[in-house]
């Protein structure tokens, strides 16, 4: 029982640390996960624990392993931010990538995007590319018509 309590407190502190290092609020995390801010706050204050799906989504958002979040592993097995060839995680130098310089919309988009599987990410990328490319011919046509006038 004592070890279980230790894992909970490690989980809560790591979750809080990672969120702060990213420069995002509890509200932004909760919004991206479609949960109440108070529910997320309870995770950080060790009042409750997420279910397995929520734990997986948190790991995806912060780009660490679930074992790292739970305190089973000391190294945040990389899903992108931490490089595989770097032997150790130094909290002073390895920050999960600050999102604080981004707009609210950009932060929300990144938090949502990180929760997608590879197929969903490809669909979002294709949609974005199609959206951008569909506007390009219109802009060229408008420029051409202005030049011909």
N, C-alpha and C positions, 0 to 999 in steps of 0.2 A: 504494500500500500504506500509506503514511504517513497519508493522509486516512482510510482505512478504520479504522486504529487509533485515530485521533482520534474518530471516530464511536462506536466501542465505548466509549471512556472517557467520552464525553459521555453515552451511553446509560446506562452504569452509574451515573454520578454523579446524573443526573436521576432515575433510578429510585429510588435511595436517598433523595435529597432529597424526592421526592414522598411516599414511604412515611412518612418521618419527620414530614413536615408534617401528614400525615393522622393521625398518632399510632397507627399500627398496626404490628404486628410482621411479620417475615418469615414466621413460622409461620402467621399469619392469612391473609396473601396466598396462601401456598402451599396452605393448606387450602381456600380459596375456589376455587382453580384446579385442585384435585385433583392437585397435583404435590408432590414431596418438598421440604421446606424447604431442603435442601442445593442442589437444582436452582435454586430462586429465589435463594439466596445467591450462587450462581455468576454469576447475571445481574448482581447488584449489585457483585460483585468483579471483573467483567470476565473471568471464566474461561471463560464460554461465552455464546452468544447464543440467544435464544428463536427458535422457528420463527415463521412469519408469523401463524398463528392465535393463538399465545400472545402475540405482540407486540400484536395487535389487542385481545385481552382485557385486557392490561395498560393499554393506552390507555383502554379503557372504564372500568376500575376507577378510574383516576386522573383521568378525564374530561379528557384532553388528546389531541392528535393523535399519530399514530404518527410523523409527521415531526418533531414536537417531541421525542419520546422519542429518536429517532435523531440529533438534532442538526442536522437539515436546516433546520428552522425555529427561530427564537429565540422565537416566540410560541406558547404552548400553545393552539392553536385550540380554542375552547370547545365542549364538548358539554354545558355546563350550569353549571359552577362559575364560570368566567371569563366575564364579560359581553362580548358582541360589540361594544358601544359603547366599551369601555375600550381605548385605543390601545396600551397596552404592558403587559407582565408585569413586575412588580416583585416579586422573590422575598421582599422584606422585608414587603410588605403584602398580596400576593395569595397566600393560602394555600389549598390545595386543599380546605379544609373539614376541620377536625379531627374525627376520629371517636373520639378518646381519651376523651371524656366518656360514650360509649355503653357498654352492657354488651357482653360478648363475643358473645353471641347476636345483638345488634343490628348489631354491626360485621360479623359473618359474613354476615348477611342482606343488608346493603347491598352488600358486596363481590360477593356472588352476583348480586344484582339488577342491578348495573351491567353485568354481562356478558350480560344477556338482550337479545334484539332487541325491537322495539316490540310485536310480537304476543305474545311471551312475557310481557312486562311487563303487558300488558292482562289476560292470563290469570291472572297472580299477583294483580293488583289485584282482579279479579272474584272470585277464590277467597277473598281476605281479606274482601272486602265480604260475600260470601255467608256466610262463617263468622261474622262479627260479627252480621249480621242474623238468622241462624238462632238465635242465642242470645237475642236481644231479646224475642221473643214468650214464650219460656219464663220469662224473668225477670219479665215483666209478669203472666203467669198466676200465678206463685208469689206475687207481691205482692198480687194481687187475692184469692187464696184466703186469705191471711193476714188481710186486712182483713175478709173475710166471716166469719171464725171468731169 
